């Protein structure tokens, strides 16, 4: 290959600049259900891997976060016992939203990476 690294960087910039804003969603919508399921499993596995790696790098962080959560929950339910169910429902909803957001970012990264690689290697 005769290309210089700068040529690849310029090509990547061109591809990114030319992208339609909803390209990632369009690409996701074109996938069949089995492929979507496989990607979701892949994402879940990678997030689990990153979680384990984070635990290795900072072993006390997860435990500290759990302890802080339990302290907050005890304080909250102690002052507002009738809110325990609503608080749990809200936190479940919040975690689900954050999980979907992380998943969407990861999917977008995979799709864009594949798209860019095709442009670079097929150009």
C-alpha positions in Angstrom: 0.0 0.0 0.0 1.3 3.4 -1.0 -1.0 5.4 1.2 0.3 7.5 4.0 -1.3 7.7 7.4 -2.4 11.2 6.7 -4.3 10.1 3.6 -6.3 7.6 5.8 -7.0 10.3 8.4 -8.3 12.6 5.6 -10.5 9.9 4.2 -11.9 9.2 7.7 -12.7 12.9 8.1 -14.5 12.9 4.7 -16.5 9.9 5.5 -17.6 11.2 8.9 -18.4 14.6 7.5 -20.6 13.0 4.8 -22.6 10.9 7.2 -26.3 11.5 7.5 -27.3 12.2 11.1 -29.5 9.1 11.5 -27.3 6.7 9.6 -26.6 4.6 12.6 -30.3 4.1 13.4 -31.0 3.4 9.7 -28.3 0.7 9.7 -29.7 -0.8 12.9 -33.2 -0.9 11.5 -32.0 -2.8 8.4 -30.6 -5.7 10.5 -32.7 -8.8 11.0 -33.8 -9.8 14.5 -31.2 -12.6 14.8 -28.3 -10.3 14.0 -29.7 -7.7 16.5 -29.9 -10.4 19.2 -26.3 -11.5 18.5 -25.1 -7.9 18.7 -27.0 -7.4 22.0 -25.3 -10.5 23.4 -21.9 -9.2 22.2 -22.6 -5.9 23.8 -23.6 -7.5 27.1 -20.5 -9.6 27.1 -18.2 -6.7 26.4 -19.9 -4.6 29.1 -19.4 -7.5 31.5 -15.8 -7.8 30.5 -15.2 -4.0 31.1 -16.9 -4.3 34.4 -14.5 -7.2 35.5 -11.5 -5.2 34.2 -12.6 -2.2 36.1 -12.9 -4.3 39.3 -9.3 -5.6 38.7 -8.0 -2.1 38.3 -9.9 -0.6 41.3 -10.9 -3.5 43.5 -12.6 -1.4 46.2 -14.6 0.9 44.0 -17.5 -1.5 43.3 -17.8 -2.4 47.0 -17.6 1.3 48.0 -20.4 2.1 45.4 -22.6 -0.7 46.8 -22.1 0.5 50.3 -22.9 4.1 49.4 -26.0 2.9 47.6 -27.2 0.9 50.6 -26.6 3.9 52.9 -28.6 6.2 50.6 -31.4 3.6 50.4 -31.6 3.2 54.1 -31.6 7.0 54.6 -34.3 7.5 52.0 -36.6 4.7 53.1 -36.1 5.6 56.7 -37.4 9.1 56.1 -40.0 8.2 53.4 -41.0 4.5 53.9 -43.9 4.8 51.6 -41.5 5.7 48.8 -39.5 2.5 48.8 -41.4 0.9 45.9 -41.5 4.1 43.9 -37.8 4.7 44.5 -36.9 1.2 43.4 -39.0 1.5 40.3 -37.4 4.8 39.5 -33.9 3.4 40.0 -34.7 0.4 37.8 -35.9 2.7 35.1 -32.8 4.9 35.4 -30.5 1.9 35.1 -32.4 0.6 32.1 -32.1 4.0 30.4 -28.4 4.3 31.1 -27.9 0.7 29.9 -29.7 1.5 26.6 -27.7 4.6 26.2 -24.4 2.8 26.6 -25.6 0.0 24.3 -26.6 2.6 21.7 -23.2 4.3 21.9 -21.4 1.0 21.6 -23.6 -0.1 18.6 -23.0 3.2 16.9 -19.3 2.8 17.4 -19.3 -0.7 15.9 -21.4 0.4 12.9 -19.4 3.5 12.2 -16.2 1.6 12.6 -17.3 -1.0 10.0 -18.5 1.7 7.7 -15.3 3.7 7.9 -13.2 0.6 7.4 -15.1 -0.3 4.3 -14.5 3.2 2.9 -10.8 3.1 3.7 -10.0 -0.4 2.5 -12.3 -0.4 -0.5 -11.2 3.1 -1.7 
